Amino acid sequence: MTDTELPVRVPTPRHYLMCPPRYFAVDYAINPWMDPSRPVDTELAMRQWTALRDTYRELGHTVDEVPPEPGLPDMVFAANSGTVIDGQVLGARFRARERAAEAEHFRRWFVEHGFRDVTMPRHINEAEGDLAWTGRLLLAGTGFRTEPAAHAEAQEALGVPVVSLRLVDPRYYHLDTALFVLAEATETAPAQIAYYPGAFSRGSRRALERLFPDAVIADADDAACFGLNAVSDGRHVVLPVEATALADRLAERGFEPVFVDVSELRKAGGGPKCCTLEVRK
């Protein structure tokens, strides 16, 4: 491959689980992005979410939906409600009491749709918000939401090796606000990720540098618009429309950015990935 040639990126069909924001609101503040005094347009949030769902389907992915529940405005952020690897499901246990009831609704969906190996955690575990599967390793965030003890619990429940990473900036309270997997590892190629170093402790940054020396490094502006709360199928990267600089860096690596507007959902501290739980059967 010459210096001007880009690697051929092959997309992999994915199966996603999402929840419509029919009852979306910002009635409380459990992260620095949430301000109950700011007006929220639920209809706009619904249109943005629908466009995100339709984007996945247009890219060839399967999307299932969990019915939303009144009184659970953050249920739209489905990524926080489960981790699925090889058909095994590790449910969620939320830190904030306002979200606690979401876990049971998602657990019930998995059981009703034929998943028999469902484990509900004893420790606080906000699922794919803090757990990122690379194809070989499960990167696990802690510092603000998921407890360190939940990392060991995830390894036992899912049977995969876990690498703990400490978050230190409260704006990036979940791992999925500061890091995402661009391409999972294969037999012939390592996993590829993108991340924002400023969100991590010194030791975690060093660990990421050793594990992923070829990572795409995001800057503060990329992170501030939730550019790292992105979803990749190995070729297409769905990310917020404001993340233009990050998109340029991804395109330089042969990935294809796909922009979506999630400005209303971001009022609650969420982006494309927050709305998207991947079902890996």
LUMTI-424769 format. One line per field, with one value per residue: residue in one letter; residue number from 0; x, y, z of N, C-alpha, C in turn. Coordinates in Angstrom, 2 decimals. Example, Ala and Ser with C-alpha at 12.3 -4.5 7.8 and 13.67 -1.06 7.14 Angstrom:
BEGIN
residuo c(A_S) .
num c(0_1) .
n.X c(13.19_12.85) .
n.Y c(-5.69_-2.25) .
n.Z c(7.80_7.08) .
ca.X c(12.30_13.67) .
ca.Y c(-4.50_-1.06) .
ca.Z c(7.80_7.14) .
c.X c(13.20_12.90) .
c.Y c(-3.30_0.03) .
c.Z c(7.80_7.87) .
END
This chain:
BEGIN
residuo c(M_T_D_T_E_L_P_V_R_V_P_T_P_R_H_Y_L_M_C_P_P_R_Y_F_A_V_D_Y_A_I_N_P_W_M_D_P_S_R_P_V_D_T_E_L_A_M_R_Q_W_T_A_L_R_D_T_Y_R_E_L_G_H_T_V_D_E_V_P_P_E_P_G_L_P_D_M_V_F_A_A_N_S_G_T_V_I_D_G_Q_V_L_G_A_R_F_R_A_R_E_R_A_A_E_A_E_H_F_R_R_W_F_V_E_H_G_F_R_D_V_T_M_P_R_H_I_N_E_A_E_G_D_L_A_W_T_G_R_L_L_L_A_G_T_G_F_R_T_E_P_A_A_H_A_E_A_Q_E_A_L_G_V_P_V_V_S_L_R_L_V_D_P_R_Y_Y_H_L_D_T_A_L_F_V_L_A_E_A_T_E_T_A_P_A_Q_I_A_Y_Y_P_G_A_F_S_R_G_S_R_R_A_L_E_R_L_F_P_D_A_V_I_A_D_A_D_D_A_A_C_F_G_L_N_A_V_S_D_G_R_H_V_V_L_P_V_E_A_T_A_L_A_D_R_L_A_E_R_G_F_E_P_V_F_V_D_V_S_E_L_R_K_A_G_G_G_P_K_C_C_T_L_E_V_R_K) .
num c(0_1_2_3_4_5_6_7_8_9_10_11_12_13_14_15_16_17_18_19_20_21_22_23_24_25_26_27_28_29_30_31_32_33_34_35_36_37_38_39_40_41_42_43_44_45_46_47_48_49_50_51_52_53_54_55_56_57_58_59_60_61_62_63_64_65_66_67_68_69_70_71_72_73_74_75_76_77_78_79_80_81_82_83_84_85_86_87_88_89_90_91_92_93_94_95_96_97_98_99_100_101_102_103_104_105_106_107_108_109_110_111_112_113_114_115_116_117_118_119_120_121_122_123_124_125_126_127_128_129_130_131_132_133_134_135_136_137_138_139_140_141_142_143_144_145_146_147_148_149_150_151_152_153_154_155_156_157_158_159_160_161_162_163_164_165_166_167_168_169_170_171_172_173_174_175_176_177_178_179_180_181_182_183_184_185_186_187_188_189_190_191_192_193_194_195_196_197_198_199_200_201_202_203_204_205_206_207_208_209_210_211_212_213_214_215_216_217_218_219_220_221_222_223_224_225_226_227_228_229_230_231_232_233_234_235_236_237_238_239_240_241_242_243_244_245_246_247_248_249_250_251_252_253_254_255_256_257_258_259_260_261_262_263_264_265_266_267_268_269_270_271_272_273_274_275_276_277_278_279_280) .
n.X c(0.85_0.66_1.68_-0.49_-2.65_-5.61_-6.62_-8.81_-11.91_-14.21_-17.59_-19.50_-22.51_-24.73_-26.55_-28.80_-30.20_-32.68_-34.43_-37.29_-37.50_-39.94_-40.82_-38.89_-37.02_-35.49_-35.45_-33.99_-30.63_-27.93_-25.52_-22.87_-23.86_-26.57_-29.29_-31.96_-33.31_-33.22_-35.12_-36.64_-37.22_-39.28_-40.46_-38.64_-36.42_-37.40_-37.58_-34.88_-33.86_-35.27_-34.20_-31.58_-32.02_-33.08_-30.88_-29.10_-30.52_-30.53_-27.89_-27.75_-28.13_-29.71_-32.37_-33.90_-36.58_-37.15_-40.03_-40.76_-41.06_-43.33_-42.18_-39.54_-37.32_-34.72_-34.52_-34.16_-31.45_-30.20_-27.82_-26.79_-27.97_-27.34_-24.98_-23.95_-22.44_-21.55_-24.12_-24.53_-25.82_-25.17_-26.74_-27.79_-26.96_-27.88_-26.31_-27.66_-30.69_-32.84_-32.74_-32.85_-35.00_-34.99_-33.39_-34.77_-36.78_-35.32_-34.05_-36.27_-37.01_-34.90_-35.20_-37.77_-37.23_-35.81_-33.28_-31.45_-29.31_-28.90_-27.52_-27.83_-26.18_-24.43_-22.97_-22.63_-23.12_-23.00_-23.24_-22.90_-22.31_-20.03_-18.55_-16.68_-16.44_-13.78_-13.42_-11.52_-10.73_-12.39_-12.86_-13.08_-14.64_-14.30_-14.78_-16.73_-19.30_-19.74_-18.71_-15.42_-15.42_-17.36_-16.11_-14.61_-16.76_-18.02_-16.15_-16.37_-19.09_-19.31_-17.13_-14.80_-11.63_-10.82_-9.99_-9.27_-10.05_-9.51_-11.58_-11.33_-12.36_-15.25_-17.08_-16.93_-18.22_-18.92_-17.36_-18.03_-18.28_-15.79_-14.29_-14.31_-14.86_-13.43_-12.92_-13.31_-11.10_-9.59_-8.62_-6.41_-5.88_-5.39_-7.57_-9.05_-9.23_-10.68_-9.96_-10.13_-7.51_-7.44_-9.55_-8.81_-7.03_-3.50_-2.19_-4.05_-4.03_-1.44_-1.72_-3.58_-2.04_-0.11_-1.65_-3.04_-1.40_-1.80_-4.06_-6.77_-6.47_-8.36_-9.27_-9.90_-12.09_-13.37_-14.23_-15.93_-18.21_-19.37_-18.25_-16.91_-18.79_-19.68_-20.66_-19.48_-19.35_-17.19_-16.57_-18.37_-18.88_-20.94_-21.63_-21.85_-22.98_-21.43_-18.84_-16.58_-13.77_-12.79_-14.04_-12.63_-10.12_-10.77_-11.57_-9.13_-8.04_-9.42_-12.03_-15.59_-17.28_-20.51_-22.89_-25.02_-27.67_-27.81_-28.46_-30.53_-30.83_-28.35_-28.62_-29.18_-26.84_-26.18_-25.46_-25.07_-24.03_-24.88_-27.57_-27.68_-27.56_-25.58_-26.36_-24.83_-24.86) .
n.Y c(-1.19_2.18_5.53_7.14_5.53_4.30_2.11_-0.66_-0.58_-2.69_-2.94_-4.36_-6.07_-5.07_-5.55_-3.71_-2.33_-0.11_2.68_4.58_8.15_8.97_9.96_11.74_14.05_16.64_16.49_16.37_16.49_14.59_14.50_16.66_17.87_18.16_20.31_21.24_23.64_24.46_24.60_21.74_20.09_17.70_16.59_17.32_15.89_13.33_13.31_13.55_11.20_9.30_9.76_8.91_6.17_5.40_5.90_3.87_1.65_2.20_1.81_-0.89_-2.28_-4.07_-3.00_-3.19_-2.30_-1.16_-0.68_2.58_3.89_5.72_8.31_7.60_9.26_9.05_6.65_6.42_6.30_3.71_2.26_2.13_0.04_-2.66_-5.26_-7.20_-10.07_-12.59_-13.63_-13.75_-11.99_-9.23_-7.43_-4.18_-2.04_0.84_3.88_6.26_6.89_7.78_6.47_3.80_1.97_1.40_-0.79_-3.20_-3.18_-3.48_-5.92_-7.59_-7.40_-8.74_-11.38_-11.98_-12.09_-14.34_-14.62_-16.46_-16.57_-14.45_-12.16_-10.30_-7.59_-7.34_-5.20_-1.65_-0.98_0.38_-0.64_-0.66_1.98_2.19_0.01_-1.32_-3.33_-4.81_-6.88_-8.64_-7.78_-6.39_-3.17_-1.25_1.26_3.42_5.53_7.52_6.41_3.38_0.83_-0.24_-2.92_-4.03_-4.56_-6.92_-8.56_-8.43_-9.77_-12.37_-12.93_-12.62_-13.89_-12.86_-11.17_-8.32_-4.88_-2.35_1.12_4.42_7.19_10.75_13.26_14.96_15.73_13.78_11.31_8.71_5.91_5.75_8.33_9.23_7.46_5.17_2.14_1.63_-0.45_-3.85_-6.38_-8.84_-12.11_-11.44_-8.78_-6.10_-4.56_-1.33_1.93_5.09_7.88_10.31_11.64_13.40_12.74_10.68_9.04_9.30_6.78_5.21_6.40_5.71_2.94_2.71_3.75_1.75_-0.50_0.31_1.60_2.78_4.33_6.62_9.88_12.08_15.55_18.25_19.70_17.86_16.04_17.64_18.07_15.64_13.94_11.52_9.82_7.82_5.51_2.70_0.57_-0.70_0.40_2.57_5.43_6.65_9.74_12.83_15.82_18.04_17.20_17.68_17.92_15.57_13.78_14.29_13.24_10.57_9.95_10.15_7.78_5.97_5.48_6.07_8.85_9.44_11.73_12.83_14.66_15.33_17.19_17.89_15.65_15.71_17.50_16.07_14.83_12.91_11.00_9.57_6.90_6.56_6.14_3.62_0.24_-2.53_-5.71_-8.59_-11.59) .
n.Z c(0.00_-0.91_0.16_-0.46_-0.66_0.85_3.50_2.86_4.14_5.62_6.16_8.86_9.28_11.83_14.93_16.63_19.63_20.62_22.15_21.88_22.42_23.71_26.12_26.77_28.70_30.69_33.75_36.02_37.32_36.67_35.55_34.29_31.98_32.10_32.64_34.28_34.04_31.44_28.44_26.90_23.89_23.21_20.93_18.93_19.84_19.40_16.60_15.93_17.06_15.56_13.03_13.51_14.08_11.56_9.95_10.75_9.78_7.03_6.51_6.55_8.92_11.64_13.67_16.73_18.99_22.28_24.20_25.44_28.81_30.83_32.99_32.98_31.70_30.69_29.45_26.79_26.40_25.67_25.64_28.18_29.47_29.20_28.33_25.70_24.64_22.49_22.76_25.48_28.21_30.20_32.51_33.80_36.57_37.95_39.05_39.74_41.38_39.91_37.51_38.04_37.66_34.97_34.35_34.81_32.87_30.48_31.04_31.03_28.34_27.05_28.05_27.11_24.44_23.90_25.05_27.22_28.91_31.06_33.18_36.10_37.54_40.72_41.54_40.90_37.58_34.56_32.06_28.49_28.50_30.02_29.20_26.62_23.88_22.19_20.52_21.41_23.91_26.76_27.31_30.19_31.92_34.80_37.68_37.78_37.40_36.88_39.11_40.23_41.08_39.50_37.14_37.42_37.88_35.39_33.82_34.82_34.25_31.47_30.42_29.25_28.79_30.79_30.78_32.93_33.05_34.13_34.48_34.64_34.25_34.96_32.99_31.12_31.91_31.46_29.85_27.15_26.32_25.81_24.36_21.63_19.73_16.68_14.86_15.35_16.67_14.57_13.29_11.85_12.23_14.53_17.00_16.47_17.82_18.84_20.89_23.61_25.19_27.42_29.08_30.70_33.40_34.21_34.28_32.91_30.40_29.60_29.47_27.37_25.30_25.04_24.38_22.11_19.93_17.47_17.60_16.87_17.81_19.61_20.01_22.41_21.46_19.80_21.76_23.32_21.80_21.85_20.02_20.31_21.20_19.42_16.78_15.17_12.32_11.39_9.01_8.30_10.28_12.61_13.79_15.76_14.09_14.53_14.85_13.05_12.74_13.91_12.19_9.83_10.51_10.80_8.20_6.94_7.71_6.26_7.02_6.85_7.57_8.96_9.41_12.07_13.66_16.98_18.82_20.61_22.24_23.41_25.44_27.67_28.06_26.13_23.12_19.79_20.40_23.06_22.69_21.67_21.94_21.42_20.15_20.39_19.08) .
ca.X c(0.00_1.44_1.29_-1.75_-3.73_-6.27_-7.03_-10.19_-12.70_-15.38_-18.59_-20.10_-23.90_-24.88_-27.90_-28.88_-31.41_-32.88_-35.68_-37.74_-37.55_-41.31_-40.99_-37.62_-37.06_-34.38_-36.14_-33.02_-29.25_-27.05_-24.21_-22.66_-24.54_-28.01_-29.74_-33.43_-33.88_-33.22_-36.27_-36.37_-38.22_-39.40_-40.74_-37.37_-35.62_-37.96_-37.18_-33.44_-33.69_-35.79_-33.20_-30.47_-32.47_-33.20_-29.52_-28.60_-31.20_-30.06_-26.54_-27.89_-28.15_-30.99_-32.68_-35.07_-36.95_-37.76_-41.04_-40.42_-41.94_-43.52_-41.42_-38.15_-36.94_-33.41_-34.55_-33.67_-30.02_-30.25_-26.49_-26.51_-28.87_-26.93_-23.82_-24.23_-21.32_-21.80_-25.44_-24.62_-26.25_-24.94_-27.63_-27.28_-27.36_-27.58_-25.91_-28.68_-32.00_-33.79_-32.66_-32.75_-36.06_-34.75_-32.70_-35.73_-37.47_-34.44_-33.90_-37.48_-36.97_-33.98_-35.80_-38.89_-36.75_-35.09_-31.98_-31.60_-28.15_-28.98_-27.00_-28.00_-25.00_-24.56_-22.30_-23.07_-22.58_-23.83_-23.25_-22.06_-21.82_-18.67_-17.93_-16.50_-15.89_-12.85_-13.26_-10.67_-10.71_-13.47_-12.37_-14.06_-14.44_-14.74_-14.41_-17.92_-20.54_-19.52_-17.76_-14.33_-15.79_-18.21_-15.25_-14.37_-18.06_-18.23_-15.28_-16.96_-20.38_-19.20_-16.04_-13.84_-10.66_-11.24_-8.95_-9.89_-9.58_-10.08_-11.98_-11.01_-13.05_-16.67_-17.87_-16.87_-18.58_-18.96_-16.31_-18.46_-18.18_-14.38_-13.61_-15.16_-14.15_-13.60_-12.95_-12.98_-9.97_-9.82_-7.48_-5.27_-5.70_-5.77_-8.67_-8.73_-10.11_-10.44_-10.22_-9.68_-6.62_-7.71_-10.60_-8.31_-5.91_-2.18_-1.94_-4.95_-3.50_-0.28_-2.22_-4.16_-0.95_0.53_-2.59_-3.53_-0.45_-2.26_-5.39_-7.09_-6.48_-9.30_-8.91_-10.92_-13.29_-14.03_-14.89_-16.96_-19.45_-19.73_-17.79_-16.47_-19.97_-19.94_-20.94_-18.81_-19.56_-15.94_-16.34_-19.16_-18.84_-22.06_-21.17_-22.56_-22.68_-20.43_-17.51_-15.98_-12.33_-12.63_-14.45_-11.52_-9.07_-11.27_-11.53_-7.73_-7.75_-10.24_-13.39_-16.57_-18.14_-21.93_-23.27_-26.40_-27.91_-28.31_-28.31_-31.52_-30.49_-27.13_-28.99_-29.14_-25.53_-26.19_-25.20_-25.45_-23.76_-25.74_-28.89_-27.50_-27.01_-25.31_-26.71_-23.86_-25.35) .
ca.Y c(0.00_3.40_6.54_7.77_4.55_4.09_0.72_-0.98_-0.85_-3.52_-2.85_-5.60_-5.84_-5.06_-5.65_-2.70_-2.18_1.29_3.00_5.91_9.15_9.51_10.67_12.42_15.32_16.84_16.85_16.27_16.62_13.54_14.70_18.10_18.38_18.27_21.53_21.21_24.95_24.66_23.94_20.55_19.85_16.24_16.25_17.41_14.73_12.16_13.37_13.26_9.79_8.55_9.88_8.03_4.78_5.17_5.86_2.51_0.74_2.49_1.23_-2.34_-2.86_-4.40_-2.23_-3.52_-1.21_-1.41_0.35_3.50_3.89_7.04_8.52_7.21_10.08_8.69_5.30_6.52_5.99_2.25_1.67_1.98_-0.95_-4.05_-5.59_-8.50_-10.65_-14.00_-14.01_-13.63_-10.64_-8.69_-6.29_-2.95_-1.54_2.26_4.63_7.25_6.28_8.18_5.56_2.42_1.10_1.05_-2.08_-4.30_-3.15_-4.06_-7.35_-8.29_-7.48_-9.81_-12.67_-12.20_-12.28_-15.59_-14.66_-17.24_-16.35_-13.05_-11.95_-8.94_-7.37_-6.94_-3.92_-0.63_-1.30_1.10_-1.39_-0.17_3.31_2.04_-1.22_-1.28_-4.59_-4.60_-8.15_-9.50_-7.23_-5.51_-1.97_-0.98_2.54_3.66_6.85_8.31_5.61_1.95_0.54_-1.15_-4.32_-4.50_-5.02_-8.34_-9.22_-8.54_-10.82_-13.66_-13.14_-12.66_-14.77_-12.16_-10.40_-6.94_-3.89_-1.22_2.46_5.40_8.49_11.77_14.52_14.67_15.92_12.51_10.49_7.34_5.60_5.96_9.75_9.55_6.39_4.20_1.15_1.84_-1.75_-4.93_-7.22_-10.06_-13.02_-10.88_-7.35_-5.68_-3.61_0.09_2.77_6.52_8.32_11.63_11.37_14.24_12.19_9.51_9.17_9.10_5.35_4.70_6.88_4.89_1.63_2.83_3.93_0.45_-1.42_0.81_2.64_3.38_4.89_7.98_10.72_13.19_16.72_18.71_20.10_16.60_15.47_18.53_17.93_14.22_13.24_10.17_9.02_7.44_4.09_2.27_-0.81_-1.11_1.32_3.78_5.92_7.56_10.66_14.11_16.67_19.05_16.59_17.72_17.67_14.13_13.11_14.39_12.30_9.24_9.77_9.93_6.37_5.13_5.33_6.94_9.50_9.62_12.72_12.92_15.76_14.83_18.36_17.89_14.56_16.08_18.27_15.13_14.19_11.72_11.10_8.36_5.64_6.46_5.66_2.41_-0.94_-3.54_-7.08_-9.48_-12.95) .
ca.Z c(0.00_-0.97_1.13_-0.84_-0.63_2.13_3.71_2.50_5.35_5.30_7.23_9.36_9.71_13.29_15.50_17.67_20.43_20.92_22.85_21.46_23.50_23.79_27.40_27.02_29.41_31.62_34.98_37.11_36.84_37.18_34.92_34.09_30.79_32.36_33.30_34.25_33.73_29.98_27.80_26.09_22.86_23.09_19.53_18.20_20.25_18.73_15.19_15.84_17.35_14.41_11.96_13.88_13.83_10.12_9.42_10.95_8.86_5.68_6.41_6.51_10.25_12.24_14.87_17.52_19.88_23.58_24.45_26.53_29.98_31.45_34.22_32.79_30.55_30.16_28.91_25.41_26.37_25.81_25.83_29.61_30.06_29.02_27.52_25.10_23.91_22.18_23.24_26.93_28.57_31.52_32.65_34.39_37.88_37.82_40.24_40.07_41.67_38.88_36.37_38.51_37.14_33.57_34.23_34.75_31.58_29.48_31.36_30.57_26.87_26.66_28.38_26.21_23.07_23.75_25.70_28.44_29.76_31.47_34.53_36.63_38.38_42.13_41.68_39.95_36.26_33.59_30.80_27.41_28.84_30.55_28.71_25.18_23.39_21.08_19.79_22.23_25.27_27.17_27.98_31.23_32.57_36.17_38.14_38.05_37.43_37.12_40.18_39.83_41.33_38.40_36.06_37.67_37.70_33.95_33.31_35.19_33.60_30.01_30.05_28.39_29.58_31.04_31.08_33.63_32.69_35.06_33.96_35.64_33.93_35.16_31.76_30.40_33.07_30.96_28.89_25.77_25.95_25.62_23.61_20.94_18.93_15.24_14.21_16.28_16.30_13.80_13.36_11.13_12.47_15.88_17.11_16.32_18.63_18.93_22.27_24.04_26.33_28.57_29.94_31.42_34.33_33.59_34.09_31.87_29.12_29.25_29.08_26.04_24.34_24.83_23.74_20.82_19.50_16.22_17.83_16.44_19.01_19.51_20.82_23.35_20.73_19.42_22.92_23.85_21.01_21.94_18.83_20.64_21.48_18.03_16.51_13.95_11.86_10.77_7.89_8.53_11.66_12.85_14.83_15.73_12.94_14.90_15.02_11.72_12.79_14.13_10.96_8.88_10.91_10.50_6.75_6.59_7.99_5.40_7.51_6.20_8.57_8.67_10.41_12.55_14.59_18.26_19.69_21.69_23.15_24.13_26.63_28.79_28.08_25.30_21.69_19.04_21.10_24.25_22.26_20.87_22.59_20.39_20.50_19.73_19.31) .
c.X c(0.89_0.92_-0.06_-2.92_-4.30_-6.63_-8.49_-10.93_-13.97_-16.38_-19.13_-21.54_-24.03_-26.35_-27.94_-30.23_-31.51_-34.23_-36.11_-37.86_-38.92_-41.52_-39.71_-37.84_-35.76_-34.99_-35.22_-31.63_-28.38_-25.73_-24.07_-23.37_-26.01_-28.34_-31.26_-34.07_-33.93_-34.43_-35.82_-37.54_-38.30_-39.67_-39.48_-36.47_-36.10_-37.56_-35.70_-33.17_-34.15_-34.81_-31.99_-30.84_-32.52_-31.83_-28.93_-29.23_-30.75_-28.66_-26.56_-27.95_-29.58_-31.19_-33.98_-35.33_-37.57_-38.81_-40.62_-41.45_-42.10_-42.73_-39.98_-37.60_-35.60_-33.38_-34.10_-32.20_-29.81_-28.89_-26.16_-27.20_-28.49_-25.67_-24.02_-23.02_-21.57_-23.12_-25.61_-24.89_-25.87_-25.77_-26.97_-27.74_-26.91_-27.19_-27.01_-30.03_-33.02_-33.81_-32.77_-33.77_-35.85_-34.20_-33.68_-36.47_-36.60_-34.20_-35.09_-37.48_-36.06_-34.59_-36.94_-38.47_-35.72_-33.70_-32.13_-30.46_-28.08_-28.55_-27.25_-26.90_-25.35_-23.97_-22.82_-22.33_-23.49_-23.55_-22.38_-21.71_-20.38_-17.95_-17.88_-15.78_-15.03_-12.69_-12.40_-10.65_-11.96_-12.84_-13.45_-13.72_-14.93_-14.29_-15.61_-19.18_-20.25_-18.44_-16.64_-14.68_-16.66_-17.36_-14.94_-15.66_-18.36_-17.37_-15.84_-18.23_-20.24_-18.05_-15.04_-12.86_-11.05_-10.02_-9.64_-9.22_-10.28_-10.34_-11.79_-11.69_-14.55_-17.54_-17.94_-17.01_-18.73_-17.83_-16.74_-18.57_-16.75_-13.63_-14.65_-14.30_-14.47_-13.74_-12.53_-11.81_-10.43_-8.60_-6.23_-5.00_-6.12_-6.97_-8.15_-9.74_-9.79_-10.73_-9.66_-8.81_-6.95_-8.78_-10.07_-7.18_-4.60_-1.91_-2.81_-4.50_-2.33_-0.71_-2.81_-3.08_-0.27_-0.38_-2.95_-2.62_-0.88_-3.64_-5.53_-7.23_-7.38_-8.83_-10.10_-12.20_-14.08_-14.85_-16.07_-18.27_-19.93_-19.33_-17.35_-17.61_-20.53_-20.14_-20.33_-19.18_-18.32_-15.60_-17.06_-19.09_-19.93_-21.69_-21.88_-22.06_-21.60_-18.99_-16.74_-14.48_-12.04_-12.99_-13.33_-10.42_-9.51_-11.21_-10.10_-7.31_-8.60_-11.64_-14.30_-17.48_-19.57_-22.47_-24.75_-26.48_-28.52_-28.30_-29.30_-31.23_-29.24_-27.43_-29.04_-27.81_-25.46_-25.93_-25.58_-25.22_-24.64_-27.10_-28.85_-26.83_-26.79_-25.59_-25.81_-24.26_-24.25) .
c.Y c(1.24_4.40_7.16_6.80_4.42_2.63_0.52_-1.36_-1.59_-3.42_-4.22_-5.31_-6.00_-5.19_-4.71_-2.74_-0.72_1.50_4.41_6.88_9.80_10.33_11.43_13.78_15.44_17.40_16.85_16.39_15.56_13.51_16.19_18.70_18.69_19.53_21.59_22.55_25.23_23.96_22.77_20.34_18.34_15.82_16.32_16.24_13.47_12.15_13.03_11.78_8.93_8.60_9.00_6.58_4.48_5.14_4.47_1.55_0.95_1.94_-0.29_-3.03_-3.14_-3.57_-2.74_-2.38_-1.75_-0.33_1.26_3.45_5.32_7.14_8.12_7.96_9.72_7.28_5.27_6.13_4.50_1.61_1.39_0.79_-2.40_-4.15_-7.01_-8.94_-12.13_-14.49_-13.99_-12.18_-10.34_-7.42_-5.12_-2.79_-0.08_2.89_5.58_6.57_6.62_7.21_4.09_1.49_0.70_-0.37_-3.23_-4.33_-3.77_-5.55_-8.14_-8.43_-8.63_-11.19_-12.98_-12.44_-13.41_-15.65_-15.34_-17.03_-14.87_-12.94_-10.50_-8.69_-7.01_-5.55_-2.93_-0.83_-0.65_0.66_-0.74_1.31_3.25_0.79_-1.21_-2.55_-4.34_-5.84_-9.14_-9.08_-6.41_-4.35_-1.49_0.31_2.57_5.06_7.70_7.46_4.15_1.74_-0.38_-2.62_-4.89_-5.00_-6.51_-9.15_-9.41_-9.65_-12.20_-13.94_-13.35_-13.53_-14.15_-11.38_-8.93_-6.08_-2.68_0.09_3.46_6.73_9.55_13.11_14.28_14.93_14.62_11.40_9.02_7.14_5.95_7.43_10.13_8.55_5.58_3.30_1.39_0.52_-2.80_-5.75_-8.43_-10.96_-12.41_-9.42_-7.01_-4.74_-2.19_0.91_4.24_6.94_9.71_11.45_12.17_13.72_11.13_9.87_8.90_7.63_4.77_5.16_6.02_3.49_1.66_2.99_2.60_-0.50_-1.00_1.94_3.37_4.02_6.26_8.81_11.93_14.35_17.17_19.11_18.87_16.05_16.31_18.45_16.48_13.46_11.82_9.27_8.54_5.93_3.73_0.83_-1.37_-0.31_2.65_4.16_6.97_8.44_12.00_15.03_17.70_18.51_16.54_17.42_16.19_13.37_13.16_13.40_10.86_8.96_9.53_8.49_5.42_4.86_6.35_7.57_9.65_10.53_12.63_14.09_15.18_15.96_18.35_16.81_14.88_16.92_17.38_14.40_12.94_12.01_9.81_7.06_5.48_5.86_4.25_1.30_-2.00_-4.94_-8.01_-10.92_-13.96) .
c.Z c(0.00_0.04_0.81_-0.81_0.78_2.28_3.33_3.77_4.96_6.44_7.61_9.78_11.22_13.68_16.71_18.38_20.86_21.61_22.45_22.63_23.67_25.06_27.77_27.68_30.20_32.90_36.20_36.50_37.49_36.43_34.58_32.89_31.05_33.15_33.21_33.92_32.23_29.36_26.93_25.14_22.61_21.65_18.68_18.56_19.54_17.25_15.03_16.09_16.16_13.24_12.25_13.62_12.34_9.45_9.56_9.94_7.42_5.45_6.45_7.84_10.71_13.51_15.49_18.50_21.17_23.82_25.60_27.63_30.51_32.75_34.14_31.57_29.93_29.56_27.45_25.31_26.66_26.07_27.28_30.24_29.83_28.17_27.02_24.28_23.74_22.78_24.74_27.31_30.01_31.61_33.34_35.83_37.92_39.15_40.69_40.29_40.58_37.70_36.77_37.87_35.69_33.41_34.07_33.42_30.49_29.76_30.83_29.05_26.44_26.92_27.41_24.77_22.97_24.35_27.06_29.42_30.10_32.93_34.93_37.66_39.82_42.36_40.64_38.63_35.22_32.16_29.73_27.56_29.30_30.07_27.19_24.72_22.16_20.21_20.53_23.68_25.51_27.93_28.94_31.97_33.99_36.55_38.51_38.17_37.81_38.17_39.68_40.04_40.22_37.23_36.21_37.48_36.22_33.35_33.63_34.43_32.09_29.53_29.10_29.26_29.63_31.36_31.69_33.24_33.60_34.36_35.03_35.38_34.04_33.94_30.95_31.43_32.72_29.96_27.47_25.38_25.59_24.75_22.86_20.06_17.46_14.50_15.23_15.75_15.49_13.95_12.74_11.45_13.90_15.85_16.92_17.12_18.37_20.36_22.51_25.28_27.58_29.51_30.90_32.39_33.59_33.31_33.00_30.50_28.67_28.80_27.68_24.97_24.03_24.05_22.32_20.31_18.23_16.37_17.18_17.71_18.77_20.37_21.66_22.65_20.26_20.58_23.37_23.07_20.97_20.68_19.08_21.09_20.13_17.92_15.17_13.61_11.18_9.54_8.11_10.01_11.81_14.03_14.70_14.62_13.25_14.88_13.70_11.73_13.01_12.87_9.92_9.22_10.62_9.00_6.28_6.83_7.14_5.90_6.84_7.26_8.06_9.77_10.78_13.54_15.87_19.30_20.85_22.71_23.96_25.37_27.87_28.86_27.26_23.84_21.00_19.81_22.33_23.90_21.69_21.66_21.51_20.92_19.71_20.04_19.01) .
END
